[in-house]
Every structure is written in structure tokens, then in C-alpha cells.
Amino acid sequence: MQDCVASFLRALFDAEGSIYVGRKRKRMLRLYNTNKELLIYAKYLLKKYFDIDSTGPYLKTKSGEIVCFPNGIISEANKDGYYIYIRARSLLNFYKHIGFTIKRKQQRLIKAIK
């Protein structure tokens, strides 16, 4: 069962997750989605199966707001967007049990743990 949950979460984080490693050891692993209930469920699975602490969901984008994407596209949000944040102390557990299949995200995760 744990392998199935890990695969589900890995796919979710590959598609909707982002990891940032900045100056002064600032590290952020977030999962974004417009479905607040999905984020609550992901948070539950992270804690229950892998003892990964997270916070949220927090409102990121309100419906109707203008959004600028990293690829330069500017659009209007159709729905409210939310995110959960994985606590820095849980990054190693995330790496051990879930990780990313996307190479650049996995490399950033490793950098965040070091």
C-alpha cells in the first residue's frame, strides 16, 4: 500500500510541485492545485504513511486574478489556487520515500537536503 501511495504522491508532485533552494539555506517544497480537498488529502497521506510534516492549504491565487507563469504566459485565473508547504525538516523523508521522477526537481531536492 505504501508503494502505491508513494507513486501517487510522486506523480502529483512531479506535475504540480515545485522546489526552490535559495540563499541562506532557504528551502521550499510546495504542491499547488485548485482542488483544495486534493491538497488536504495529499497532506494526510504524507503524514500518515511517511511522517512528512506540511502546512496549509493556503490561498495562492484568487479567481479572476491576473497570473504570470514562468514561461512568460499571462492569464486570468479561472479558479482559486492553493498550495501546501512541506517543512524543511521533512525534506529528507520526502527524498527517501517519494522523491521526483523529473531529474531537475530531484537534483534541487538533493541540493536542498545537503
C-alpha positions in Angstrom: 0.0 0.0 0.0 2.8 2.4 0.9 4.4 1.9 -2.6 1.1 2.8 -4.2 0.7 5.9 -2.1 4.3 7.0 -2.8 3.7 6.6 -6.6 0.5 8.7 -6.4 2.3 11.4 -4.4 5.3 11.3 -6.7 3.1 11.8 -9.8 1.3 14.7 -8.0 4.5 16.4 -7.0 6.0 15.9 -10.5 3.1 17.6 -12.1 2.1 20.2 -9.6 5.0 20.6 -7.2 7.9 23.0 -7.1 11.2 23.1 -5.1 13.2 26.2 -4.5 16.7 26.4 -3.0 17.8 30.0 -2.3 20.4 31.9 -0.3 20.9 31.4 3.4 19.6 27.8 3.2 16.1 28.9 2.3 14.3 25.8 1.0 10.7 25.5 -0.2 8.9 22.4 -1.4 5.3 23.2 -2.4 2.4 21.5 -4.0 0.0 23.7 -5.9 -3.6 22.9 -7.1 -7.0 24.4 -7.5 -8.6 21.5 -5.7 -8.3 22.3 -2.0 -9.6 18.9 -1.0 -6.9 17.1 -3.0 -4.2 19.1 -1.1 -5.8 18.2 2.2 -5.8 14.5 1.1 -2.2 14.7 0.0 -1.2 16.3 3.3 -3.0 13.5 5.1 -1.2 10.8 3.1 2.2 12.5 3.6 1.8 12.4 7.4 0.1 9.0 7.7 2.4 6.9 5.5 5.7 8.8 5.6 5.7 11.1 8.7 6.2 14.2 6.5 5.1 17.4 8.1 3.3 20.0 6.0 1.3 23.2 6.4 -1.6 24.6 4.6 -3.5 24.7 2.3 -3.0 28.4 1.8 -4.7 30.6 -0.8 -2.2 31.5 -3.5 -4.3 32.9 -6.4 -7.9 34.2 -6.3 -10.2 33.5 -9.2 -10.1 36.4 -11.6 -6.6 37.4 -10.7 -4.0 38.0 -13.4 -1.3 35.3 -13.2 2.2 35.4 -14.8 3.6 31.9 -15.5 7.4 31.2 -15.5 7.2 30.6 -19.3 6.1 34.2 -19.8 2.4 33.5 -20.4 0.0 35.9 -18.7 -3.5 34.7 -18.0 -6.5 35.2 -15.8 -7.1 32.5 -13.1 -10.4 30.7 -13.5 -10.4 29.2 -10.0 -8.8 29.9 -6.6 -5.4 28.3 -6.4 -3.9 26.8 -3.2 -0.7 25.3 -2.0 0.7 23.2 0.8 4.3 23.6 2.0 6.5 20.7 3.1 8.5 21.6 6.2 12.3 21.7 5.7 12.8 19.1 8.5 10.7 16.6 6.4 12.7 17.0 3.1 14.9 14.0 3.8 11.8 11.8 4.4 10.3 13.1 1.2 13.5 12.2 -0.7 13.8 8.7 0.9 10.1 7.7 0.4 8.7 9.8 -2.5 11.2 11.9 -4.5 10.7 13.1 -8.0 11.0 11.4 -11.4 11.8 14.7 -13.0 15.5 14.9 -12.9 15.9 18.7 -12.4 13.4 18.6 -9.5 15.2 15.6 -7.9 18.5 17.4 -8.2 17.1 20.5 -6.5 15.7 18.3 -3.8 19.1 16.8 -3.2 20.6 20.3 -3.1 18.0 21.3 -0.5 18.9 18.4 1.8 22.7 19.0 1.7 
